[in-house]
Amino acid sequence: MAGRDKRDLILLLMITCLLLSGHSLAGEYVDSSVGEAVGGLFALVGSPLKVMAFVGCWSEGMHTESSIGGNVFLLTLYDFPHVGQKFVFARNGRHLLQYVKPDVKALDHWNAMLDEDVNNHQTMVMVDLRCNGSDRLLATAKQRLYLNFRWLLMDSSEGDVPHSIEHYLEVLKELPVLVSSELFVMLKEEDNSIRFAQEHFALWKRSTSGGQMIDLRTHKVTSVRRKNLHGHPLRASMVVTDPDTMNHLTDYKDKHIDTITKVNYILTNYLAWYLGAEVNYTRVTTWGYYNTTTGMWDGMIGELVHDVADLGASPLFFTTDRIAVIEYLAMTSETRSKFIFRSPKLSYTENVFVLPFDNKVWICVIAVIVTSSVLLLVTLWVEWRIAHDAPEERPVSDASTMSASLRDTLLMMYGASCQQGSSVLPRSCSARTITMLTFTVLMFLYASYSANIVALLQSPSTKIQTLEDLLASRLKFGVHDTVFNRHYFTHATEPTRKALYEQKIRRPYGPDAFIALEQGIDRIRHGLYAFHVEQGVGYKVISETYQEDEKCGLQEIQYLQVIDPYYAIQKNSSYKEMVKIGLFRLNEHGIQYRENAKLYTKKPSCSGGGGKFVPVSLVDVEPAVWIILWGSGLASGFFLTERIYFRWVRGKIRRMIRARLE
């Protein structure tokens, strides 16, 4: 609906009139009843006001006597030709008044002054239509007529027929006087009273004892007082990526398709009911992104920017480039898109063969092996010395008897730590005691090590906690093929996120890793796969397709650097406050929570953990396989070295010696 249609709807509803008992505003001074009525208006508004009066046509010496809160003050105007203004500042209580001559050449300057107070909600502008330049001032006011300013219009022109409300409507019919406008006009009335009419704002009565202001407002907050739009049609734009969504907007079927649109379609209908309005929906396929080639916004944002829609019925992410073109109001859907994956086994991120013992325990184990080897070596060496000094006690040479060699003792103790026997044994009682004690200690360590290994092979890893960990992992990646996922992944600038897209998502050959929802969820089931999807959507499919034990160990890591989606409307919309209050009311009354709970699925609870044994794979024993391969390589290298030495080098040395002897 065009802006003119909006004005026709609310023009008769939103102008607050000041009906003045039969006194003229022209002449040498403004009648005291006018000043009293205006002062009463200031007092009724209640908040501190900065009043800017464009009444430059008033003659020098003209004054206004106003009474606010029982205090009477007199404002006298003096002419200052060198600055082209008539002004005076007067402070009484909480009100500051500034009188300005509406010079056409200085309108941009005065509009800039008004813009400085746009966020204060405390400025009232008084305009006398008789003064030159007042029509130009109103024509250039534009959105200032309905955003954060109060306006008071009067016409001090003399005439036989008093100015009626139609006179002011004729002046205002081409101006953007909208639902949020607070505009007062002063009219003549035959009885001894001044009425703030049209929306029954207030009634001012004059008596012998003074004026009396009666507040007729149903609510002091303008946006609440005017929340009933009397069936006015609002235009809403919503994002629909699947055409079948239009058949299931309210029946809660296919909740994983266009979920955020379905939630906010229902909330928008409740909002329209609260505002007493109707809603006409338009469909788009994207939330809207800036096209650098055309310099325009597309999608839902494009409809808001180009005044095709009043409401954005599909919440969107809060980004810096969108703040300048749309207005974010409230968070209506607490949902985020994240990488969801099953925690990989611990062996995929750690070497489980070194985890059973702490570093200090490993140091102690090595110390036990070395110490026992040295003690055994000393015992064997003493045994050998005693036998060498007493030839009659020298033992008969036996291959099963251990010799006093550090190489043999270390090999024996290392074998004992691996629960391997030894082909040689010491003969003395002291040496056998050392061997027995070492074997016993290493047996307990081996039992503890084996028990921990079994538990660790079944344990999930918790090492992947950040996006950097995810990038460094061996997981494969996929992304739910949606419009916003393609936009944010392809436009990522942060180093880690850009590297993840370039290395894991984008493929130089073949299609990128943007896949369908069901396909990505099925790959998560098989493990070692991270799928970026909206949480509620992904968990809905997981809850319906996974076994209970498969729902355990699910992890999430956020990729998008955005907060939860926000409900948006046009920039500088006159519906802003009413829509915002309506959305907050939906949240406070639990309607928003109910609709989100019915359409979004929470993370499934783990009720089957530990019920299924995970078989050991080659990845689990990868360190052991590498030890075998490295050991085989070293053994082969030593074998070849020895073979070369004994066959060629040693033979060559022997031939050289023989040649010299001959």
C-alpha positions as CSV (number, residue, x, y, z in Angstrom):
1,M,0.0,0.0,0.0
2,A,1.3,3.4,-0.9
3,G,2.2,6.0,1.7
4,R,-0.8,8.2,0.6
5,D,-3.2,5.4,1.4
6,K,-1.7,5.2,4.9
7,R,-2.2,8.9,5.4
8,D,-5.8,8.7,4.3
9,L,-6.3,6.0,6.9
10,I,-5.0,7.7,10.0
11,L,-5.1,11.4,9.1
12,L,-8.5,11.8,10.8
13,L,-7.5,9.7,13.7
14,M,-4.1,11.0,14.6
15,I,-4.5,14.8,14.6
16,T,-5.1,16.2,18.1
17,C,-7.0,19.4,18.0
18,L,-7.0,22.3,20.4
19,L,-10.5,23.9,20.3
20,L,-10.2,27.5,21.5
21,S,-13.1,29.6,22.7
22,G,-13.8,32.5,20.4
23,H,-10.7,34.5,20.5
24,S,-8.5,35.7,17.6
25,L,-4.9,34.8,17.5
26,A,-4.0,37.9,15.5
27,G,-3.4,41.4,16.7
28,E,-0.9,42.9,19.0
29,Y,-0.7,40.0,21.4
30,V,-1.8,36.4,21.8
31,D,-4.8,36.1,24.0
32,S,-4.0,34.8,27.5
33,S,-6.4,31.9,27.1
34,V,-4.1,30.6,24.3
35,G,-1.1,30.8,26.5
36,E,-2.9,29.1,29.4
37,A,-4.1,26.3,27.1
38,V,-0.7,25.7,25.6
39,G,0.8,25.8,29.1
40,G,-1.7,23.2,30.2
41,L,-0.8,21.1,27.2
42,F,2.9,21.2,28.2
43,A,2.0,20.2,31.7
44,L,-0.3,17.4,30.5
45,V,2.4,15.9,28.3
46,G,4.4,15.7,31.5
47,S,7.9,15.1,30.1
48,P,10.5,17.9,29.9
49,L,10.0,19.7,26.7
50,K,12.2,21.8,24.4
51,V,9.7,23.9,22.4
52,M,10.8,25.5,19.1
53,A,8.2,28.1,18.0
54,F,8.3,29.1,14.3
55,V,6.3,32.3,14.8
56,G,8.4,34.9,13.0
57,C,5.3,36.9,11.8
58,W,4.4,37.9,15.3
59,S,5.0,41.6,15.8
60,E,7.7,43.1,18.0
61,G,6.6,43.2,21.6
62,M,4.1,40.4,21.2
63,H,4.0,38.3,24.3
64,T,2.5,35.1,25.6
65,E,1.5,34.7,29.2
66,S,1.4,31.1,30.2
67,S,0.7,29.3,33.5
68,I,2.2,26.0,34.2
69,G,2.0,24.3,37.5
70,G,0.7,27.5,39.1
71,N,3.7,29.6,38.0
72,V,2.9,32.4,35.5
73,F,5.7,33.5,33.2
74,L,5.8,36.1,30.4
75,L,7.6,35.5,27.1
76,T,8.3,38.7,25.2
77,L,9.7,38.6,21.6
78,Y,12.2,41.2,20.3
79,D,13.4,41.5,16.8
80,F,17.1,41.0,15.9
81,P,17.4,41.9,12.3
82,H,21.1,41.2,12.0
83,V,20.5,37.5,12.6
84,G,17.1,37.4,10.9
85,Q,15.4,35.8,13.9
86,K,13.0,36.6,16.7
87,F,13.7,34.5,19.7
88,V,13.9,34.4,23.4
89,F,14.8,31.6,25.8
90,A,12.7,31.3,28.9
91,R,12.8,28.4,31.4
92,N,10.0,27.6,33.7
93,G,10.0,24.4,35.6
94,R,11.0,21.7,33.0
95,H,10.2,23.6,29.8
96,L,12.6,25.4,27.5
97,L,11.2,27.6,24.7
98,Q,13.0,29.0,21.6
99,Y,11.2,31.3,19.2
100,V,12.5,31.1,15.6
101,K,11.7,33.0,12.4
102,P,10.9,30.5,9.6
103,D,13.3,31.9,7.1
104,V,13.2,29.9,3.9
105,K,17.0,30.2,3.5
106,A,17.6,28.8,7.0
107,L,15.2,25.8,6.8
108,D,18.0,23.3,6.3
109,H,19.7,24.8,9.4
110,W,16.6,24.4,11.6
111,N,15.9,20.9,10.3
112,A,19.5,20.0,11.2
113,M,18.8,21.4,14.7
114,L,15.7,19.2,15.0
115,D,17.6,16.2,13.9
116,E,20.0,16.7,16.8
117,D,17.1,16.0,19.1
118,V,15.6,13.1,17.2
119,N,16.4,10.6,19.9
120,N,15.3,12.6,22.9
121,H,11.5,12.5,22.3
122,Q,11.3,15.8,24.1
123,T,11.0,18.4,21.3
124,M,7.7,20.2,20.4
125,V,7.5,22.4,17.3
126,M,5.0,25.3,17.2
127,V,4.1,26.6,13.8
128,D,1.9,29.5,12.9
129,L,0.5,28.9,9.4
130,R,0.0,32.7,8.9
131,C,3.8,33.2,9.0
132,N,5.8,33.2,5.7
133,G,7.7,30.0,5.2
134,S,5.5,27.8,7.4
135,D,4.3,25.8,4.4
136,R,7.9,25.2,3.2
137,L,8.8,24.2,6.8
138,L,6.1,21.6,6.9
139,A,6.9,20.4,3.3
140,T,10.6,19.8,4.3
141,A,9.8,18.2,7.6
142,K,9.2,14.8,6.0
143,Q,9.7,12.0,8.6
144,R,10.1,14.5,11.4
145,L,6.3,14.7,11.3
146,Y,5.9,11.2,12.6
147,L,9.2,10.4,14.3
148,N,9.9,11.5,17.9
149,F,8.6,15.1,17.6
150,R,5.4,16.7,18.7
151,W,3.9,19.5,16.5
152,L,1.4,22.2,17.4
153,L,-0.2,24.1,14.5
154,M,-2.1,27.4,14.7
155,D,-3.3,29.9,12.2
156,S,-3.5,33.5,13.5
157,S,-5.0,34.9,10.3
158,E,-8.1,37.1,10.8
159,G,-11.3,36.2,9.2
160,D,-15.1,36.3,9.6
161,V,-15.4,32.5,9.6
162,P,-13.3,30.6,12.2
163,H,-10.9,28.0,10.8
164,S,-12.3,24.5,11.0
165,I,-10.6,21.2,11.1
166,E,-11.0,20.9,7.3
167,H,-8.7,23.9,7.0
168,Y,-5.9,22.1,8.7
169,L,-6.6,18.8,6.9
170,E,-6.2,20.6,3.6
171,V,-2.8,21.8,4.7
172,L,-1.8,18.4,5.9
173,K,-3.3,16.1,3.3
174,E,0.0,15.8,1.3
175,L,2.2,15.5,4.3
176,P,3.3,12.2,6.0
177,V,1.1,12.5,9.0
178,L,1.1,8.8,10.1
179,V,0.0,6.6,12.9
180,S,2.9,7.6,15.1
181,S,2.5,11.4,14.6
182,E,1.7,13.6,17.6
183,L,0.2,16.7,16.0
184,F,-2.0,19.3,17.7
185,V,-4.0,22.0,16.0
186,M,-5.7,25.0,17.6
187,L,-9.4,25.8,16.6
188,K,-11.9,28.3,17.7
189,E,-15.0,27.2,19.7
190,E,-18.0,29.2,20.8
191,D,-18.3,27.9,24.3
192,N,-15.9,28.8,27.0
193,S,-13.7,25.7,26.6
194,I,-10.8,24.3,24.7
195,R,-11.0,20.6,23.7
196,F,-8.2,18.4,22.5
197,A,-10.4,16.5,20.1
198,Q,-10.2,13.7,17.4
199,E,-8.7,11.1,19.8
200,H,-10.2,12.6,22.9
201,F,-6.9,13.8,24.2
202,A,-8.0,16.3,26.9
203,L,-10.5,19.0,27.7
204,W,-9.5,22.5,28.9
205,K,-12.1,24.6,30.6
206,R,-11.9,28.3,31.5
207,S,-13.5,29.5,34.7
208,T,-13.3,32.6,36.9
209,S,-10.7,30.9,39.0
210,G,-8.5,29.9,36.0
211,G,-8.1,27.2,33.4
212,Q,-8.6,23.5,34.2
213,M,-7.2,20.7,32.1
214,I,-9.0,17.3,32.1
215,D,-7.1,14.3,30.7
216,L,-9.3,12.2,28.5
217,R,-6.6,9.8,27.3
218,T,-7.1,6.1,27.8
219,H,-3.4,5.6,28.0
220,K,-0.5,8.1,28.2
221,V,1.8,6.1,25.8
222,T,0.8,7.1,22.3
223,S,1.7,3.8,20.7
224,V,-0.4,1.9,23.2
225,R,-3.3,4.3,22.9
226,R,-3.4,4.0,19.1
227,K,-2.7,0.3,18.8
228,N,-6.1,-0.3,17.2
229,L,-5.6,0.2,13.5
230,H,-9.3,-0.5,12.7
231,G,-8.6,-3.2,10.1
232,H,-5.9,-1.4,8.2
233,P,-4.0,-3.9,6.0
234,L,-0.4,-4.3,6.8
235,R,2.0,-5.6,4.2
236,A,4.3,-8.5,5.3
237,S,7.1,-10.2,3.3
238,M,8.1,-13.7,4.2
239,V,10.9,-16.0,2.9
240,V,9.7,-19.3,1.4
241,T,12.3,-21.7,0.0
242,D,10.0,-24.6,-0.6
243,P,6.7,-24.0,-2.5
244,D,4.9,-26.7,-0.5
245,T,5.5,-24.6,2.7
246,M,2.4,-22.5,1.7
247,N,0.3,-25.6,2.4
248,H,1.6,-26.2,5.9
249,L,2.0,-22.8,7.5
250,T,-0.2,-23.6,10.4
251,D,-0.7,-27.4,10.6
252,Y,2.8,-28.1,12.1
253,K,3.7,-30.6,9.3
254,D,7.1,-30.8,7.8
255,K,8.5,-28.7,10.7
256,H,12.0,-29.0,9.4
257,I,11.2,-27.1,6.2
258,D,11.1,-23.3,6.4
259,T,10.8,-23.5,10.2
260,I,11.6,-19.9,11.0
261,T,9.0,-18.7,8.5
262,K,6.3,-21.0,9.9
263,V,6.9,-19.8,13.5
264,N,6.9,-16.1,12.6
265,Y,3.9,-16.5,10.2
266,I,1.8,-17.5,13.3
267,L,3.4,-14.8,15.4
268,T,2.7,-12.1,12.7
269,N,-0.9,-13.2,12.6
270,Y,-1.2,-12.8,16.4
271,L,0.5,-9.4,16.1
272,A,-2.0,-8.3,13.5
273,W,-4.8,-9.4,15.8
274,Y,-3.3,-7.4,18.7
275,L,-3.1,-4.3,16.5
276,G,-6.6,-4.8,15.0
277,A,-5.1,-4.9,11.5
278,E,-5.1,-7.2,8.6
279,V,-2.1,-8.8,6.9
280,N,-1.3,-9.2,3.2
281,Y,1.7,-11.5,2.6
282,T,4.1,-11.6,-0.3
283,R,6.6,-14.4,-0.9
284,V,10.3,-14.1,-1.7
285,T,13.0,-16.8,-1.9
286,T,15.8,-15.1,0.0
287,W,16.2,-12.9,3.0
288,G,18.0,-10.2,1.0
289,Y,21.6,-9.4,0.2
290,Y,23.3,-6.3,-1.2
291,N,24.2,-6.6,-4.9
292,T,27.3,-4.6,-5.5
293,T,26.7,-4.6,-9.3
294,T,23.3,-3.0,-9.2
295,G,23.7,-1.2,-5.9
296,M,20.3,-2.6,-4.7
297,W,19.0,-5.0,-2.1
298,D,17.1,-8.1,-3.2
299,G,14.7,-10.5,-1.3
300,M,12.8,-9.5,1.8
301,I,15.1,-6.6,2.6
302,G,14.6,-5.3,-0.9
303,E,10.8,-5.2,-0.4
304,L,11.3,-3.4,3.0
305,V,13.6,-0.8,1.4
306,H,11.5,-0.2,-1.6
307,D,8.2,0.2,0.4
308,V,6.7,-3.0,-0.9
309,A,6.3,-4.4,2.6
310,D,5.8,-3.0,6.1
311,L,6.9,-6.1,8.1
312,G,9.6,-8.6,7.6
313,A,7.7,-11.8,8.6
314,S,10.8,-14.0,8.4
315,P,13.4,-12.9,11.0
316,L,16.9,-12.4,9.8
317,F,20.5,-12.1,11.1
318,F,21.7,-8.9,12.7
319,T,24.5,-7.6,10.5
320,T,26.2,-4.3,10.2
321,D,25.4,-3.6,6.6
322,R,21.7,-4.1,7.2
323,I,21.4,-1.7,10.2
324,A,21.4,1.3,7.8
325,V,18.4,0.1,5.7
326,I,16.0,-1.8,8.1
327,E,14.9,-1.6,11.7
328,Y,15.5,-4.6,14.0
329,L,12.8,-4.9,16.7
330,A,12.8,-8.1,18.7
331,M,14.3,-11.6,18.8
332,T,11.4,-13.9,18.0
333,S,13.2,-17.2,17.2
334,E,16.1,-18.4,19.3
335,T,17.7,-20.6,16.8
336,R,21.2,-20.9,15.4
337,S,23.0,-22.8,12.7
338,K,26.0,-24.8,13.8
339,F,28.2,-27.7,12.8
340,I,26.7,-30.8,14.3
341,F,28.9,-34.0,14.5
342,R,29.2,-37.1,16.5
343,S,32.2,-37.0,18.8
344,P,34.9,-39.1,17.2
345,K,36.6,-41.9,19.1
346,L,39.5,-40.8,21.3
347,S,42.0,-42.6,19.0
348,Y,41.1,-40.2,16.2
349,T,42.5,-37.2,18.1
350,E,44.9,-38.8,20.6
351,N,47.5,-41.6,20.8
352,V,45.6,-43.8,23.2
353,F,48.7,-45.9,23.9
354,V,50.3,-43.2,25.9
355,L,47.1,-42.0,27.7
356,P,46.7,-44.8,30.4
357,F,49.6,-43.3,32.5
358,D,50.5,-39.8,33.4
359,N,53.8,-38.5,32.3
360,K,55.2,-38.9,35.8
361,V,54.1,-42.6,35.8
362,W,55.8,-43.2,32.5
363,I,59.0,-41.6,34.0
364,C,58.7,-43.9,37.0
365,V,58.3,-47.0,34.8
366,I,61.4,-46.1,32.8
367,A,63.3,-45.5,36.0
368,V,62.2,-48.9,37.4
369,I,63.4,-50.6,34.2
370,V,66.8,-48.8,34.1
371,T,67.4,-49.1,37.9
372,S,66.6,-52.8,38.0
373,S,68.8,-53.4,34.9
374,V,71.7,-51.6,36.6
375,L,71.2,-53.4,39.9
376,L,71.0,-56.7,38.1
377,L,74.2,-55.8,36.1
378,V,76.1,-55.0,39.3
379,T,74.9,-58.3,40.9
380,L,76.0,-60.3,37.9
381,W,79.3,-58.5,37.7
382,V,80.0,-59.3,41.4
383,E,78.9,-62.9,40.8
384,W,81.4,-63.1,37.9
385,R,84.3,-61.6,39.9
386,I,83.7,-64.1,42.8
387,A,83.7,-67.0,40.3
388,H,86.8,-65.6,38.6
389,D,88.8,-65.3,41.8
390,A,87.9,-68.9,42.9
391,P,88.5,-71.2,40.0
392,E,87.2,-74.2,42.0
393,E,83.7,-72.4,42.2
394,R,83.7,-71.3,38.5
395,P,80.4,-72.4,37.0
396,V,80.2,-74.6,34.0
397,S,79.5,-72.5,30.8
398,D,75.8,-72.6,30.1
399,A,73.8,-70.8,27.4
400,S,70.9,-70.2,29.8
401,T,73.1,-68.4,32.3
402,M,72.9,-64.6,32.0
403,S,76.2,-62.8,31.4
404,A,77.2,-59.5,33.0
405,S,76.2,-57.3,30.1
406,L,74.1,-54.1,30.3
407,R,72.6,-55.0,26.9
408,D,71.3,-58.3,28.2
409,T,69.9,-56.9,31.4
410,L,68.1,-54.0,29.7
411,L,66.6,-56.3,27.1
412,M,65.4,-58.7,29.9
413,M,63.8,-55.9,31.9
414,Y,62.2,-54.3,28.9
415,G,60.7,-57.7,28.0
416,A,59.4,-58.1,31.5
417,S,57.6,-54.7,31.2
418,C,55.9,-56.2,28.1
419,Q,55.1,-59.5,29.9
420,Q,57.6,-61.4,27.9
421,G,59.8,-64.1,29.3
422,S,63.6,-64.4,29.1
423,S,65.8,-67.2,27.7
424,V,68.6,-66.6,30.2
425,L,68.4,-66.4,34.0
426,P,70.7,-65.2,36.7
427,R,72.2,-67.9,39.0
428,S,72.7,-66.1,42.3
429,C,70.0,-65.6,44.9
430,S,70.3,-61.8,44.9
431,A,70.0,-61.5,41.2
432,R,67.0,-63.7,41.1
433,T,65.4,-61.7,43.9
434,I,65.8,-58.5,41.8
435,T,64.4,-60.2,38.8
436,M,61.4,-61.5,40.7
437,L,60.5,-58.1,42.3
438,T,60.8,-56.3,39.0
439,F,58.6,-58.9,37.2
440,T,56.0,-58.4,40.0
441,V,55.9,-54.6,39.8
442,L,55.8,-54.6,36.0
443,M,52.9,-57.2,36.1
444,F,50.7,-54.8,38.1
445,L,51.6,-51.9,35.8
446,Y,50.8,-54.0,32.7
447,A,47.4,-55.0,34.2
448,S,46.5,-51.4,34.8
449,Y,47.7,-50.3,31.4
450,S,45.6,-53.0,29.7
451,A,42.4,-52.1,31.6
452,N,42.8,-48.4,30.7
453,I,43.4,-49.1,27.1
454,V,40.1,-51.0,26.7
455,A,38.2,-48.1,28.3
456,L,40.0,-45.5,26.2
457,L,39.3,-47.3,22.9
458,Q,35.5,-47.0,23.7
459,S,35.7,-43.3,24.9
460,P,34.7,-40.3,22.7
461,S,37.1,-37.5,22.2
462,T,36.4,-34.0,23.7
463,K,39.3,-32.3,22.1
464,I,37.3,-30.7,19.3
465,Q,35.9,-27.6,21.1
466,T,36.6,-24.7,18.8
467,L,36.5,-23.9,15.1
468,E,40.3,-24.1,14.9
469,D,40.1,-27.7,16.4
470,L,37.5,-28.6,13.8
471,L,39.6,-27.3,11.0
472,A,42.6,-29.3,12.2
473,S,40.6,-32.5,12.6
474,R,40.3,-35.3,10.1
475,L,36.5,-34.9,9.9
476,K,34.8,-34.4,6.5
477,F,32.4,-31.5,6.1
478,G,29.1,-30.6,4.6
479,V,26.7,-27.7,4.7
480,H,22.9,-27.6,4.4
481,D,22.1,-26.2,1.0
482,T,20.2,-23.0,1.9
483,V,20.4,-19.4,0.6
484,F,21.9,-17.9,3.8
485,N,24.5,-20.7,4.2
486,R,25.8,-20.2,0.7
487,H,26.0,-16.5,1.2
488,Y,27.8,-16.5,4.6
489,F,30.2,-19.3,3.7
490,T,31.3,-17.8,0.4
491,H,31.7,-14.3,1.9
492,A,33.6,-15.3,5.0
493,T,36.6,-13.1,5.7
494,E,37.8,-14.2,9.1
495,P,40.9,-16.3,8.6
496,T,39.8,-19.5,10.3
497,R,36.3,-19.5,8.7
498,K,37.7,-18.6,5.3
499,A,40.3,-21.4,5.5
500,L,37.6,-23.9,6.6
501,Y,35.5,-23.0,3.5
502,E,38.5,-23.0,1.1
503,Q,39.9,-26.3,2.5
504,K,36.9,-28.3,3.6
505,I,33.8,-27.0,1.8
506,R,34.9,-25.6,-1.6
507,R,36.0,-28.2,-4.1
508,P,38.1,-27.2,-7.1
509,Y,36.7,-30.2,-9.0
510,G,33.1,-31.2,-8.7
511,P,30.3,-29.6,-6.7
512,D,30.9,-27.9,-3.4
513,A,29.9,-29.6,-0.1
514,F,26.4,-28.0,-0.1
515,I,24.0,-31.0,0.2
516,A,20.5,-31.8,1.2
517,L,19.4,-32.0,4.8
518,E,18.6,-35.8,4.9
519,Q,21.9,-36.6,3.2
520,G,23.9,-34.6,5.7
521,I,22.2,-36.0,8.7
522,D,22.7,-39.6,7.5
523,R,26.4,-38.9,7.1
524,I,26.6,-37.6,10.7
525,R,25.2,-41.0,11.8
526,H,28.2,-42.9,10.3
527,G,30.6,-40.7,12.1
528,L,33.7,-38.5,11.2
529,Y,31.4,-36.0,9.5
530,A,30.4,-32.5,10.5
531,F,27.3,-31.0,9.0
532,H,26.3,-27.3,9.2
533,V,22.6,-27.0,9.7
534,E,20.0,-25.1,11.7
535,Q,19.8,-26.7,15.2
536,G,16.1,-27.3,15.5
537,V,15.8,-28.5,11.9
538,G,18.7,-30.9,12.2
539,Y,17.7,-32.3,15.6
540,K,14.2,-32.9,14.2
541,V,15.5,-35.3,11.6
542,I,18.0,-36.9,14.1
543,S,15.2,-37.6,16.6
544,E,13.2,-39.4,14.0
545,T,15.9,-41.4,12.2
546,Y,18.7,-42.2,14.8
547,Q,18.8,-45.2,17.2
548,E,18.9,-44.2,20.8
549,D,22.7,-45.0,21.2
550,E,23.4,-43.0,18.0
551,K,22.0,-39.8,19.7
552,C,24.8,-39.8,22.2
553,G,28.0,-37.9,21.8
554,L,26.5,-35.1,19.5
555,Q,28.6,-32.0,19.6
556,E,28.0,-28.4,18.2
557,I,30.4,-25.7,17.1
558,Q,29.1,-22.4,15.8
559,Y,30.4,-21.0,12.5
560,L,28.3,-18.0,11.7
561,Q,29.4,-14.8,13.5
562,V,25.8,-13.6,14.1
563,I,23.3,-13.5,16.9
564,D,19.9,-15.0,16.8
565,P,17.5,-13.8,14.1
566,Y,15.6,-10.6,14.7
567,Y,12.2,-9.5,13.5
568,A,12.6,-6.4,11.2
569,I,10.4,-3.7,9.7
570,Q,11.0,-0.7,7.4
571,K,13.6,1.9,8.5
572,N,11.8,4.9,10.2
573,S,8.5,3.1,10.1
574,S,5.6,4.8,11.9
575,Y,4.5,1.3,13.1
576,K,7.8,0.7,15.0
577,E,6.7,1.3,18.5
578,M,3.3,-0.5,18.2
579,V,4.9,-3.5,16.5
580,K,7.7,-3.6,19.0
581,I,5.3,-3.5,22.0
582,G,3.1,-6.2,20.3
583,L,6.1,-8.5,19.9
584,F,7.2,-8.0,23.5
585,R,3.6,-8.8,24.6
586,L,3.7,-12.0,22.6
587,N,6.9,-12.9,24.4
588,E,5.7,-11.9,27.9
589,H,2.5,-14.0,27.5
590,G,4.3,-17.1,26.4
591,I,2.9,-17.3,22.9
592,Q,6.3,-16.9,21.3
593,Y,7.8,-19.6,23.5
594,R,4.9,-22.0,22.7
595,E,5.2,-21.6,18.9
596,N,9.0,-22.0,19.0
597,A,8.7,-25.1,21.2
598,K,6.1,-26.7,18.9
599,L,8.1,-26.1,15.7
600,Y,11.7,-26.3,16.9
601,T,13.1,-29.6,18.1
602,K,15.6,-29.5,21.0
603,K,18.8,-31.6,21.2
604,P,17.8,-35.2,21.8
605,S,18.8,-36.6,25.2
606,C,21.3,-39.6,25.4
607,S,19.4,-42.5,26.8
608,G,21.3,-45.4,25.2
609,G,24.9,-44.5,26.0
610,G,27.2,-47.5,26.7
611,G,24.8,-50.0,25.4
612,K,26.6,-50.7,22.2
613,F,30.2,-51.9,21.9
614,V,32.3,-50.0,19.4
615,P,34.6,-52.4,17.5
616,V,38.3,-51.6,17.3
617,S,39.4,-50.4,13.9
618,L,42.8,-49.8,12.3
619,V,42.7,-46.2,13.3
620,D,42.6,-47.2,16.9
621,V,45.8,-49.3,16.6
622,E,47.5,-46.9,14.2
623,P,50.4,-46.1,16.6
624,A,51.0,-49.8,17.1
625,V,51.0,-50.3,13.3
626,W,53.5,-47.5,12.9
627,I,55.8,-49.0,15.6
628,I,55.7,-52.3,13.6
629,L,56.5,-50.6,10.4
630,W,59.2,-48.5,11.8
631,G,60.6,-51.5,13.7
632,S,60.6,-53.6,10.5
633,G,62.3,-50.8,8.6
634,L,65.0,-50.4,11.2
635,A,65.5,-54.1,11.4
636,S,65.8,-54.3,7.7
637,G,68.3,-51.4,7.7
638,F,70.5,-53.0,10.3
639,F,70.3,-56.3,8.5
640,L,71.5,-54.8,5.2
641,T,74.2,-52.8,7.0
642,E,75.5,-55.9,8.7
643,R,75.3,-57.9,5.5
644,I,77.2,-55.3,3.6
645,Y,79.8,-55.1,6.3
646,F,80.5,-58.8,6.7
647,R,80.3,-59.6,3.0
648,W,82.2,-56.8,1.4
649,V,83.9,-54.5,3.9
650,R,85.2,-57.3,6.1
651,G,86.3,-59.4,3.1
652,K,88.1,-56.5,1.6
653,I,90.0,-55.8,4.9
654,R,91.0,-59.5,5.1
655,R,92.3,-59.4,1.5
656,M,94.3,-56.3,2.2
657,I,95.9,-57.9,5.2
658,R,96.8,-61.0,3.3
659,A,98.3,-59.0,0.5
660,R,100.6,-57.2,2.9
661,L,101.7,-60.4,4.6
662,E,102.6,-62.0,1.3
